[in-house]
Each structure stands twice: as structure tokens, then as C-alpha cells.
Amino acid sequence: MRRTRKKTARLTSKKSSLKKSMELASTYVTVCNTVEITYCTQNKTRPVFNEMPISTDLIIIGMESELIIENQFYKADLTKSNQSEGKTHQSGQLRELLIKMDYNQLLLRTPNRMHWAPNFQRKGLKHYKTIAGWDNPRINNIYSGPYVIITERQDTAPEHPEILLSACYKFYAHKPYFRFYSCMEIKEDVWLYLLRNDEMTMDTLFTHVAFQNHSNDIIDLPFSLCHEYLKDNPIENEDPWLCFYNMEKGYAFGSIRIKYNNDNQFGNVSPTFLPHTKISNGSGGGKYWNRRLIHERDTFIPKGSRYTEENVYLVFSISAEDKFDRIKYWAQRLRNPILCKIKQ
């Protein structure tokens, strides 16, 4: 697994006022939630937050897992629907996503929820099961503020009591992306035929797929050619980013891979089989990407195995000069966050 170094920036100034430090801190916090900030004052007084005006475009509607969250770039619908069986469960998983930015393009998958992973299939089961099959997970926490809205859910996986499944969304003010963290902890020995994550499934809304490979080359392919190419050049599970885009209309949606860790509870590697990221065709012309951890072979997974990942999902526009300027810009920053310490 590749490791990225965190850059450390120490911002100190005896002449700077506490208010100026706080303004700088606020700027970094809204850019990347991994920033750590330390405040030190000689008289030990606390910063006065109410002196700072709050500017936010973040809106939340609903309660528990039935939420709609939006900012100036997108609207994320986590609610259930009676459109199909796959959407009827009160799971809190993303059902559809509206790209704003003058497109007003709705991303969705007619038969299912759009965000369809993690999913899993125990040996002997006829069909796989998914996180979207949760109904009111046992733990369901919501934290709502002006700059970030967080949902946390945890329960055993649907029809897989051997798997403890944890999931966390983070939606940000003024940013064209949201985060998703998931962890699958194996509580009892189990045989799995399929194990997948980082899966977004959509109707016929895109024309091309692109990704940055481990050599930092950008591969850009129409869907009509991508399957032949990927037979010999599969997308690796640790490749930095991938996206779908519509050449004619200009909108794009992609995954920036932040964290990918399959270490078990003792720090050893959990079992996988033919791990790769697959671009698949769905019924009715649908397209989806998914990160495969166990690819269609019965595989023994011992108790204590663990599969963790975190991805950023980005809406953006392709440009004539550099189609992928926006996803490269955000991938560089979010995969290499600044560690900021402010001292007074």
C-alpha cells in the first residue's frame, strides 16, 4: 500500500491577533477535515467564536436516516422510495445525487440506490446483499453544523451476521464533494464469494470513463472501448482516482481514493482474491464502478479480518484545456492534506 507524507505547516506570528488566527483556522477547516489546529494563548482565555460571521450554503432536511443534504454544488438524497424494492429500506445510503452547477443533472439508478456498497455474498447464498438493505441500523448518529454534516451508522450486515458494518458520510459547506468511510469487521469465520466496496451505479448518463493509474498516467476511454482495454490493464484498487463523464454535456462524477486498508486486528493482511476495480454494464444500459476485494470465488475469511476504506466523491465540469483539471486539483490536496498548527 502506498503511503503519503503529511506536510506540516507551522503558522506562528507574535504580531497576529487571535481573531486573525481563527479566520485562518476556519479557512483550513473548510478545505480539509483532517487539519489539526492547536490554540495557545498566554492568558489561557478561550477564543471568542461569536465574533466570526458564519457563512454557509449547507442545508439539511429530515431526521434520522431520512435526510436530504445540499450545498451550492449538489443535492444528496438519502431517503427511501417506493420506486423499487432496492430503494425501500431505511438505510441512510445515498439514493440519488443532483449535480447543480447549471447542469441540474440527476444521477440515479432506476432499480437500486445509487451508492450500492459495501456489498457481500456468503457462500451458498443465491444473491449478494448490500448496505442499502439496512433498515434503521442499530447506531445512527447525526452531527449537524454550519460547515460539515456527519452521519454515522453501524450494525451487522444484512443477512450476514458475521460482518459488523460501519459507515460514515461527511458533507461540507462550499465544497463540490462529500466523503464516505466504511469498515467491514469479520466477527466470526465466514466463507465469502463476493466482497465489494466503492461502488456507484447509475443509469445511461455518461459517455466516458477516465482514471489515473499507478504510473500517474491518465487513461481516458469511451465506454465502447473501455472493456477491451481493461481486460489487460485493470484499474488497481489503489489507483488515485477514477470518474465517469458526459462528453457532450460536460458534467462529471468521480471517486478520489483517500484510504484503503485491509489489515486485520493483528496488523496482518486480510484475505482478498483478484482485487481490482471493475467497470460494469448494468441492465438497461446502466454503468457502474466497483472496487472488488473478493472476486467471485469462495474464499475463507477468518474472524478478525477487516476491510477499511475512505473515498471522496466529487462533482465537477470537464474543461476544453484540461478535462480533468478539477479532479486532479482536489486529489492532490485531499490525498496529501496539510497538518496545520497555529500557536499564539
N, C-alpha and C positions, 0 to 999 in steps of 0.2 A: 504494500500500500504506500502510495506517495505521501510524504509529509511536507507541509508548507510551514515556513517560519513566520511567526507573528512579528511584525515590525513594532517596535516600541518607540513612542514619541513622548518625550517629557517636555511638557509645556510649563515653564516657570517664568514668572515675572514679578518682581517685588513691586513694580510700579502699577501693575494691573489691578484694577478693583475687583472685588468679589463678584460684582454683577457681570463684569466682562467675562470672567472665568465661567460663570454659569451660562452665559449666552453661548460661549464656545462649546461647553459641555453639551448643551441642548442640540447644537448642530451635529455633533458626532453621534449622539444617541439616536437621532432620527435616520442617520445614514446606515448604521450597523449596530445591531443589538448586542454584539459581542464586545463592544468597547467597555473597558473598565475605568472608572473615574474615582479618584481619591481627592477629598477636600481637606485641607489642613489650614486652620486659622490660628493665629497666636492667642486670641482670647477665647477660643473654643466655642464661639457662637455659631449657631446653625444658619445656613443660607436662607434668605427670605424669598421663597419661591413665588409668593403672590405679587411680587414686583415685576415678574416677567409675563408679558401678554401671551396667551395661549392661542396659537393659530393651528387649526386642524381641519382636514377635509374628511376625516374618518367618521363613518356613520354605522351604527349597529341597530338592527331592528329584530325583535323577537326575544325568546328566552330559552333556557336550557340548550338543547341541541338544535332547535328550530330557529336558525339565525340567517339573516341576510346582512352582509357586511360589505361596505363600499367606500371607495375614495374617488378621486378625480380620474383615475385610470381604469378602474374595473368595478364590477359588482359581483360578489361571490354569493351564490345561493346554496346554503347548506340544508335547506328544508326538505321534507319528504314530499312525495307527489303520488297521485294515483294513476299516472300515465302508464306505468308498467310495474310488475312485481319487484323488479330490481330497485325501484325508487321509493317503495312504500315504507321501508324501515326507517325508524327514527335514529339514524346512526350518527348524525352530525358530520357526515362526509360530504365533500363538495359535489353538488348535483349539476350545476351549470355555472358558466362564467361569462359575463357580458364584458367585452372589450369596449371601452368608451373611446377616448382619443379621436373623436369624429368618425369612428367606424360604426359604433353601435352594433357590433357583430356578436351574436350569441354563440358561444361554444357549448355544445352538449352532445350527448349520445342518446339517441332515442330509446333503446331498450334498457339502459342502465344509468347509474350515476357516472358522471364524467371521471371523477377520481376514484378508481376501482381497485386500489391496492393499499395495503398489503393483501395478498390472497394466497391460498394454500389448499392442498388436496392430499388428504391422508390416503395411504394405500388401501384399496378396496372401495373407496367412495367413487361413485359414477361421475360426479361433477365437483369442480373446485368450489370453495367458499371464499367470501371476501369480507373485509372490514365493513363494507357497505351493508352487510347483513346484520350488523348490530342493531338491537332495539333497546334504547335507553341504557347505554353502558353504565356499569356499576359506579365508576368515578366519572364525573362530568363537571369540570370546573371552568368558569369563565372569568377572565380578568379584563376589564374594560377601562381604558384611559384615553386621553386625547391623542397620544402618539402611537399606541400599539393596543391591539385587542388579541388576547390569547385564549384559545380553547384547549383544555386538557381532558383526555378521555382514556379510560383503562378498563379492561375486562378480559375474560377469556375469549378466544377467537370463536366465531360462530361455528358450532358443531366440531370444534377442535379444542376440547378442554385441556389438552396437553400444552397449549400455547397461550401464554399471557401476553396480551397485545396492548401496547401503549401508543398513543398518538397525540400530537400537539400541532395546532395551526398557530401562526403568528401573522397578523395583518397590520400593516404600517400606514401611518399618515404620510401623504405626499410622495409615496414610492410606488413604482409600477410592478411590484412583486409581492408575494407572500411566501412564508416558509412552511414546510411540513417536516416534522420529525416523527419517526416511528421506531419502535423496538419490539422485536418478537423474541420472547424468552421461552425456552423449552423447559417446562416444569416436570415432564415425565418422558421417558424414552418413547419415540414415535417413528414410524416409517412414513416418509412423505414422497409423493410422486411429483409434486409441483410446489414451488415456493417462489413468489414474485413480489416485486416492490416497484416504486417509482413508475406507476402506470397511469397514463392519461389516455382516455379513449373518447373519440369524437366522431361525429358524422362526416360526410364528404364536404369538408370546409377548407381544405388545404391542397396545395399542388406539389409541394416540395418538402424534403427533409434535409437538414444540414446538421453537422456535428463537428466538433474539434476532437481530433484523435490524440493518442498518447505522444505522437511526434509533433504536436501542435499544428498539424495541417488541418485545414478546414475542408471538409468533404461536403459538397452541395449537389444534390441529386433530385430529379423529378421522381415521383413515386413510380412511374412506369419503368424506371431503370434501377431503383434502389435495391430491389430484392436480389437481382443477379449480382450486383456489386458486393452486397453484404454477405453472400454465401462464402466468399473467400476473404472478406475484410470485415468481420463483425465489429460492431461497436462494443468496446470493452466497458465493463461496469464502472471503471474508474476514469473514463474519459470525462473531461471537464464539463462539457455542456452539449445539449442537442436541442433542436427546435423543429417545429413544423411552421411553414409559412405559405401564404397565398400570393403568388407572383403577380396576379392581375390586380388584386385589391390592396396589397401592401401590408396587411396585418400579419403578426407572427406571435407564437406562443412557445415557450421553451422551458427546459429544466436545467438549472445550474446545480451541479453536484457539489455539495459542501462537505458532507461527511459520509463515509462508507466503511463500516467496521463490523467484521464477523467474528471477533474474538469472543470466546466463551467466558464463563465465570472465573476460570483459572488463567486467562490470558492466552490460551491456545486457540487455534483457528477452528471454527465450527465447520461442519461438512458442507460442501457445495458440489454440484455436478454440472459441468459445462456452463459456468457463469458467463453471461454476456447480456447485452441489451438488444432486444428484438423489436423490429418494426413489423407490425402485423396488419393484415387486412381483416376487417370485421364484416359482418353481414350488411347488405345494403350499401356497400362502398365505404364503410367506416374505416378509420385509420387509428392505430394506437401504438404507443411505445410502451415497453415494459422491461424492467431490469430483472433478469432471471437468475435466481440463486440455485435452484434445483430445476433442471430442465428435463421433465418428462422421463424420469427413471426412478423406480423405487429406491429410496436412499434412507439408510438408518441414521436418525438424528438423536444422539444421546441427551439425556437430561443435563441441563446446564449450558446447552448451546444457546447462542444469542446472535441476533442479526439486527444491526442498528444502521440507520441512515438518516440524513437530513438533506433536503433539496430546497432550492428556491425556484418558484415558478413565476416567470416573467412574461408580461405582455409588452410588445414593442412593435415598432414600424421598421420595415426594411427600407434602406435608402439606395439611391442610384449610385452614389460614390462608393459606399461600403455597406453591403446588405446587412452585415452582422455587427455593425459598429456598436449598437446598444447592448447586445448580449455579451460581447467581448468586454465592454466597459464595465458592466456590472459583475461579470465573472471575475475579472481581475481584482476588484475591490472586495467582493464578498468572500472569495476564496482566500484572500490574504488581508484580513482585517487589521486595522490599526489598533494597537493597545495604547490607550491614551491615559496618562496620569497627570492630573492638574494639582499643583500644590500652591498654596498661598503663603 
